[in-house]
């Protein structure tokens, strides 16, 4: 780190300086780094998952999101159960169903309502992107770290206290 009067600019030369700076950061700053890296990595994955969902299931497409876990350095993604979102359909269309029937009261006759073919849009996509996620995590983390350093340099704030 170079100090030029009141203006401090941060310069990172090697991995030792990077590790020291990361360890000296507060937990909330570390968490924001992890979350931004995870969001950057999962963006193409979520786009691919949504593209595999049929167009007539728009509510299910809107329910596929990524959101940070409270007070954790983690991000969860999948179907969300918010208003106007049909997250319950994710389980039905991912695994499919067997032949479904209903029984009428008068005749006690089984009437077929059909079955849902499994789409496997979620887990197949994750399996397809698994190697890419493992290899690109380091680059995404470094990119978000550099972005945070640039942001703090631009504001002339101190990262460390």
C-alpha positions as YAML, in Angstrom:
chain: A
units: angstrom
residues:
- id: 1
  name: UNK
  ca: [0.00, 0.00, 0.00]
- id: 2
  name: UNK
  ca: [1.36, 3.40, -0.87]
- id: 3
  name: UNK
  ca: [0.53, 6.40, 1.21]
- id: 4
  name: UNK
  ca: [0.51, 9.80, -0.47]
- id: 5
  name: UNK
  ca: [-0.59, 12.31, 2.16]
- id: 6
  name: UNK
  ca: [-4.32, 12.09, 2.81]
- id: 7
  name: UNK
  ca: [-4.97, 10.18, -0.39]
- id: 8
  name: UNK
  ca: [-4.28, 6.47, 0.00]
- id: 9
  name: UNK
  ca: [-4.08, 4.30, -3.07]
- id: 10
  name: UNK
  ca: [-3.94, 0.57, -2.83]
- id: 11
  name: UNK
  ca: [-1.47, -1.37, -4.93]
- id: 12
  name: UNK
  ca: [-1.25, -5.14, -4.76]
- id: 13
  name: UNK
  ca: [1.99, -6.74, -5.89]
- id: 14
  name: UNK
  ca: [1.67, -10.43, -5.03]
- id: 15
  name: UNK
  ca: [-0.36, -13.12, -3.35]
- id: 16
  name: UNK
  ca: [1.12, -12.43, 0.09]
- id: 17
  name: UNK
  ca: [-0.17, -8.84, 0.02]
- id: 18
  name: UNK
  ca: [-3.50, -10.05, -1.31]
- id: 19
  name: UNK
  ca: [-3.86, -12.62, 1.48]
- id: 20
  name: UNK
  ca: [-2.84, -10.11, 4.14]
- id: 21
  name: UNK
  ca: [-5.35, -7.56, 2.87]
- id: 22
  name: UNK
  ca: [-8.12, -10.15, 2.69]
- id: 23
  name: UNK
  ca: [-7.49, -11.37, 6.24]
- id: 24
  name: UNK
  ca: [-7.48, -7.79, 7.53]
- id: 25
  name: UNK
  ca: [-10.89, -7.04, 6.00]
- id: 26
  name: UNK
  ca: [-14.04, -7.14, 8.08]
- id: 27
  name: UNK
  ca: [-16.40, -10.09, 7.77]
- id: 28
  name: UNK
  ca: [-19.01, -8.03, 5.91]
- id: 29
  name: UNK
  ca: [-16.44, -6.95, 3.32]
- id: 30
  name: UNK
  ca: [-15.28, -10.54, 2.86]
- id: 31
  name: UNK
  ca: [-18.89, -11.66, 2.55]
- id: 32
  name: UNK
  ca: [-19.59, -9.07, -0.15]
- id: 33
  name: UNK
  ca: [-16.56, -10.33, -2.09]
- id: 34
  name: UNK
  ca: [-17.77, -13.92, -1.94]
- id: 35
  name: UNK
  ca: [-21.34, -12.99, -2.89]
- id: 36
  name: UNK
  ca: [-20.27, -10.90, -5.88]
- id: 37
  name: UNK
  ca: [-18.01, -13.71, -7.13]
- id: 38
  name: UNK
  ca: [-20.77, -16.27, -6.69]
- id: 39
  name: UNK
  ca: [-23.29, -14.06, -8.52]
- id: 40
  name: UNK
  ca: [-20.86, -13.59, -11.42]
- id: 41
  name: UNK
  ca: [-20.32, -17.34, -11.67]
- id: 42
  name: UNK
  ca: [-23.98, -18.35, -11.46]
- id: 43
  name: UNK
  ca: [-25.30, -15.81, -13.97]
- id: 44
  name: UNK
  ca: [-24.67, -18.02, -17.07]
- id: 45
  name: UNK
  ca: [-25.86, -21.06, -15.13]
- id: 46
  name: UNK
  ca: [-29.21, -19.44, -14.26]
- id: 47
  name: UNK
  ca: [-29.59, -18.23, -17.84]
- id: 48
  name: UNK
  ca: [-29.10, -21.78, -19.11]
- id: 49
  name: UNK
  ca: [-31.55, -23.21, -16.55]
- id: 50
  name: UNK
  ca: [-34.20, -20.68, -17.60]
- id: 51
  name: UNK
  ca: [-33.65, -21.45, -21.27]
- id: 52
  name: UNK
  ca: [-34.36, -25.15, -20.66]
- id: 53
  name: UNK
  ca: [-37.77, -24.42, -19.11]
- id: 54
  name: UNK
  ca: [-40.62, -24.50, -21.65]
- id: 55
  name: UNK
  ca: [-42.01, -21.13, -22.70]
- id: 56
  name: UNK
  ca: [-45.50, -21.87, -21.39]
- id: 57
  name: UNK
  ca: [-44.14, -21.98, -17.79]
- id: 58
  name: UNK
  ca: [-43.30, -18.28, -17.40]
- id: 59
  name: UNK
  ca: [-44.07, -18.31, -13.68]
- id: 60
  name: UNK
  ca: [-41.53, -21.07, -13.16]
- id: 61
  name: UNK
  ca: [-38.93, -19.14, -15.17]
- id: 62
  name: UNK
  ca: [-39.45, -16.06, -13.00]
- id: 63
  name: UNK
  ca: [-39.04, -18.15, -9.85]
- id: 64
  name: UNK
  ca: [-35.46, -19.25, -10.69]
- id: 65
  name: UNK
  ca: [-33.24, -16.79, -8.80]
- id: 66
  name: UNK
  ca: [-29.98, -16.53, -6.88]
- id: 67
  name: UNK
  ca: [-29.95, -14.87, -3.48]
- id: 68
  name: UNK
  ca: [-27.41, -14.58, -0.66]
- id: 69
  name: UNK
  ca: [-27.80, -16.59, 2.52]
- id: 70
  name: UNK
  ca: [-28.22, -14.37, 5.57]
- id: 71
  name: UNK
  ca: [-24.99, -13.79, 7.51]
- id: 72
  name: UNK
  ca: [-23.16, -16.45, 5.50]
- id: 73
  name: UNK
  ca: [-20.56, -16.33, 2.76]
- id: 74
  name: UNK
  ca: [-22.82, -18.31, 0.48]
- id: 75
  name: UNK
  ca: [-25.36, -17.94, -2.31]
- id: 76
  name: UNK
  ca: [-28.32, -20.20, -2.90]
- id: 77
  name: UNK
  ca: [-30.08, -20.49, -6.19]
- id: 78
  name: UNK
  ca: [-33.14, -22.32, -7.38]
- id: 79
  name: UNK
  ca: [-36.88, -21.83, -7.34]
- id: 80
  name: UNK
  ca: [-38.10, -19.10, -5.01]
- id: 81
  name: UNK
  ca: [-41.51, -19.07, -3.35]
- id: 82
  name: UNK
  ca: [-42.37, -15.39, -3.69]
- id: 83
  name: UNK
  ca: [-45.59, -13.76, -4.91]
- id: 84
  name: UNK
  ca: [-46.54, -14.47, -8.54]
- id: 85
  name: UNK
  ca: [-43.91, -17.18, -8.84]
- id: 86
  name: UNK
  ca: [-44.70, -20.82, -9.39]
- id: 87
  name: UNK
  ca: [-41.84, -22.49, -7.55]
- id: 88
  name: UNK
  ca: [-43.90, -25.56, -6.69]
- id: 89
  name: UNK
  ca: [-43.80, -26.50, -10.38]
- id: 90
  name: UNK
  ca: [-40.01, -26.86, -10.25]
- id: 91
  name: UNK
  ca: [-40.18, -30.13, -8.34]
- id: 92
  name: UNK
  ca: [-42.97, -31.51, -10.53]
- id: 93
  name: UNK
  ca: [-41.31, -30.69, -13.85]
- id: 94
  name: UNK
  ca: [-37.78, -31.61, -12.75]
- id: 95
  name: UNK
  ca: [-38.57, -35.18, -11.73]
- id: 96
  name: UNK
  ca: [-41.87, -35.76, -13.52]
- id: 97
  name: UNK
  ca: [-44.80, -37.72, -12.13]
- id: 98
  name: UNK
  ca: [-46.28, -41.14, -12.60]
- id: 99
  name: UNK
  ca: [-49.71, -41.75, -14.02]
- id: 100
  name: UNK
  ca: [-52.18, -39.68, -11.98]
- id: 101
  name: UNK
  ca: [-55.83, -40.54, -11.32]
- id: 102
  name: UNK
  ca: [-58.77, -39.15, -9.46]
- id: 103
  name: UNK
  ca: [-61.82, -41.03, -8.28]
- id: 104
  name: UNK
  ca: [-65.34, -39.76, -8.85]
- id: 105
  name: UNK
  ca: [-67.60, -39.95, -5.79]
- id: 106
  name: UNK
  ca: [-70.62, -41.43, -7.46]
- id: 107
  name: UNK
  ca: [-69.13, -44.17, -9.57]
- id: 108
  name: UNK
  ca: [-65.85, -44.76, -7.75]
- id: 109
  name: UNK
  ca: [-64.26, -44.83, -11.19]
- id: 110
  name: UNK
  ca: [-60.67, -43.82, -11.67]
- id: 111
  name: UNK
  ca: [-60.23, -41.08, -14.27]
- id: 112
  name: UNK
  ca: [-56.75, -40.48, -15.64]
- id: 113
  name: UNK
  ca: [-55.29, -36.98, -15.54]
- id: 114
  name: UNK
  ca: [-52.10, -38.03, -17.33]
- id: 115
  name: UNK
  ca: [-48.49, -37.81, -16.30]
- id: 116
  name: UNK
  ca: [-45.76, -35.20, -16.46]
- id: 117
  name: UNK
  ca: [-42.61, -36.11, -18.35]
- id: 118
  name: UNK
  ca: [-39.42, -35.16, -16.46]
- id: 119
  name: UNK
  ca: [-37.58, -32.20, -17.98]
- id: 120
  name: UNK
  ca: [-34.41, -32.43, -15.85]
- id: 121
  name: UNK
  ca: [-33.74, -28.75, -16.48]
- id: 122
  name: UNK
  ca: [-32.03, -28.05, -13.14]
- id: 123
  name: UNK
  ca: [-29.67, -30.88, -12.23]
- id: 124
  name: UNK
  ca: [-28.62, -31.62, -15.83]
- id: 125
  name: UNK
  ca: [-27.61, -27.98, -16.23]
- id: 126
  name: UNK
  ca: [-25.64, -28.00, -12.99]
- id: 127
  name: UNK
  ca: [-23.83, -31.18, -14.05]
- id: 128
  name: UNK
  ca: [-23.01, -29.64, -17.43]
- id: 129
  name: UNK
  ca: [-21.58, -26.47, -15.86]
- id: 130
  name: UNK
  ca: [-19.79, -28.10, -12.90]
- id: 131
  name: UNK
  ca: [-16.29, -28.11, -14.38]
- id: 132
  name: UNK
  ca: [-16.63, -24.54, -15.65]
- id: 133
  name: UNK
  ca: [-17.74, -23.34, -12.21]
- id: 134
  name: UNK
  ca: [-14.77, -24.97, -10.52]
- id: 135
  name: UNK
  ca: [-12.23, -23.50, -12.92]
- id: 136
  name: UNK
  ca: [-13.69, -19.99, -13.15]
- id: 137
  name: UNK
  ca: [-14.26, -19.41, -9.44]
- id: 138
  name: UNK
  ca: [-10.73, -18.14, -8.82]
- id: 139
  name: UNK
  ca: [-10.89, -15.62, -11.68]
- id: 140
  name: UNK
  ca: [-14.34, -14.40, -10.62]
- id: 141
  name: UNK
  ca: [-13.15, -13.92, -7.05]
- id: 142
  name: UNK
  ca: [-10.06, -11.97, -8.12]
- id: 143
  name: UNK
  ca: [-12.13, -9.84, -10.46]
- id: 144
  name: UNK
  ca: [-14.59, -8.94, -7.70]
- id: 145
  name: UNK
  ca: [-11.66, -8.24, -5.35]
- id: 146
  name: UNK
  ca: [-10.10, -5.84, -7.86]
- id: 147
  name: UNK
  ca: [-13.46, -4.17, -8.38]
- id: 148
  name: UNK
  ca: [-13.82, -3.62, -4.64]
- id: 149
  name: UNK
  ca: [-10.31, -2.17, -4.38]
- id: 150
  name: UNK
  ca: [-11.00, 0.19, -7.29]
- id: 151
  name: UNK
  ca: [-14.27, 1.28, -5.72]
- id: 152
  name: UNK
  ca: [-12.59, 2.07, -2.41]
- id: 153
  name: UNK
  ca: [-9.75, 3.90, -4.18]
- id: 154
  name: UNK
  ca: [-12.27, 5.98, -6.12]
- id: 155
  name: UNK
  ca: [-14.13, 6.96, -2.94]
- id: 156
  name: UNK
  ca: [-10.83, 7.65, -1.16]
- id: 157
  name: UNK
  ca: [-11.97, 5.46, 1.72]
- id: 158
  name: UNK
  ca: [-9.91, 3.02, 3.64]
- id: 159
  name: UNK
  ca: [-10.60, -0.68, 3.26]
- id: 160
  name: UNK
  ca: [-8.85, -1.49, 6.49]
- id: 161
  name: UNK
  ca: [-9.60, 0.10, 9.81]
...
